[in-house]
């Protein structure tokens, strides 16, 4: 979805910076690509780049948690207790929402399995986002995707269905209208 959004934004005349985790995707050369490996790297880079951006579309799904301890060596069965302690990673969009200046637009994505609208709207408020795009796990690696878009007033702006490229085009058009 991130690649489809970046291409749609390019076609819309936007200057596009893309922070991407390790993926097997070829991005257009016109995109200013920032590859990262960890959520922390994405967080630090997003905080550094955000002041120069008019809009952020947070379509990435970085890890919410990471292992508390990482071994430099392979653990044998006898060395492993079977318990993995996790620690929370930084919330990138919430951090951007806290430092957002007037005129900057923040678009969040919410992948939900139940109470989708309620949970997504809570997430939008918590992150100080201007739009929230709500989808389900069925959209992961699917040819077609479907999502609902809500604005800050918690009104459903539209429901979009189609290929990821078609959906990206429609989303970029919608959020681009308030960008002008």
N, C-alpha and C positions, 0 to 999 in steps of 0.2 A: 504494500500500500504506500509506503514511503516513497518508493521509486515512482509510482504512478502519480502521486501528488507533486513530486518534484518536476516531473515532465509536464504536467498540466500547468504548474506555475510558470515554467519556462515559456510554454506556448501562450500564456496570458501576459507575457512581457515582464514578469517579475525577475529580479536578481535572486538567485537561489543558492543558499548555503545549506548543506546537508550534513548532519552529524549521523554517522551510520556505524552500527556494530558490525561484527564480522558476518557478511552475507555473500552469497555467490551471485551477485547482481552486477551488471555493468551499467554504470550511470553515464548519462550524456556528459561530454567534456565541458559543456557550458556551466555545469554545476560545480560550485566550489565545495569539494568533498573533504570532510574531516573524519577519517576513520578512527574508531575507538574500540577498545576491547571490553572495558568494564563500565558499570553504571557510574562509578566514581569519576572515570575519565569523561564520560558524557556529561555528567553534572558540572564538572569544572569548566569544560569547554562551553557548555550552554550558558553558564554564568558570565563567561568572558565575552562571548559573541552577542548575547542578548541586547546590551545597550545600543548596539548599532543596527538592530533589526526593527522593522515595522510590525512584523507578525511572526509568530511561531505556531506551526502546526505540529503538535506533539503526537505523531502517529507511532512512534517507537514504543516497544513494550520492554523496557529495561527490567532487570531483575529487581524485585522488591526486597529480596533477602539474599544474603551470601553466607557461606560458612564462616563461623567465628574463627576457627583455626584451619590453616592450610598446611599440609605436610609437604616438605620438600622431597620426601622419599615416598616410594610406594608403601602402603600399609598392608601388611599381611593379615590374614584372618585373625591370627592370634593377637595382633596389635590393635585391632579395631573393636571397639565396644558395641558397635551397631548404632550408636547415638551420634547424630550430627547436630551440633548447636548452630543456630542461625542468628544473624544480626541484621537489622533493618538497614537498607541502603538509603542514600539521600533521595528525597522526593523532588525530582527535577522541576516539574511543572509548578508545584507548590512554591518552590523557591523563586521561580521566575514570576509567579503571580504576586509575590510579596514585593518585588522590586519593579514591577511593571509601571511604566510612566504613562501619563495620559496620552491617548492616541495609539498606543501599542495594543495589538490584538493577540490574544492567546486562545488557541483552539486545542482542546483536550480530547482524547479518545477514551472510551470506557468499554471494555469488554466485559459483559455481564452475563451471568447464567440464570439469575432470577431477580425479580423486582427491578428490572433493568432501568426503567425511567426514574424511579425513586432514588436508586443508588447512584445513577449517573448525575442527577441534578445535585445530590449531596456533594459528589466529587467536584462538580463544576464550581459550586460555592466555596468549597474548601480550598480549591486551587486558584480562586479568583480568575477563572477563565471566562471568556466572552462567549464561547460556543463549546458544546460537548457533542461528540459524535458517538452514538451508542450502537454497538454491534454485539454479536454473539460468537462463541467459539466456532460455530459452523463456518464462519468466514475465513478462518485460518487455512491457508494453502488452497482455497477454493477458487475456481474459475470465476464464479459470480459472487458478488457480495451484496449485502443489504445493510443499511443503517439509517437511523433517525438522527436528525440534527436539531438540537435545542439551542436557543440563544439565552442571553443573560436574564431575560424576563421569564425564563422557563417555558417559553412558548415553543412548540415544535415548528421549526422553520420549514422542514421538508422531510420526506421519507425517500430514500434513494435506493434503487435496485439496478444492478447491471454488472458489467465487467468492472474490475478494479479501475481500469482506465476511464470508463464512462463515469463511474462514481467520483473519481478524483476530479474530473473535469467539472462536474456539477458542484462539488464542495468548494473547489477553488473559485468558481464563479460566485457562489453565495457569499463566501467570506471576503472575496475581493470587492464586492459591491460596497461594503462599508469601509474598505481600505482607502477608497478614493477620497 
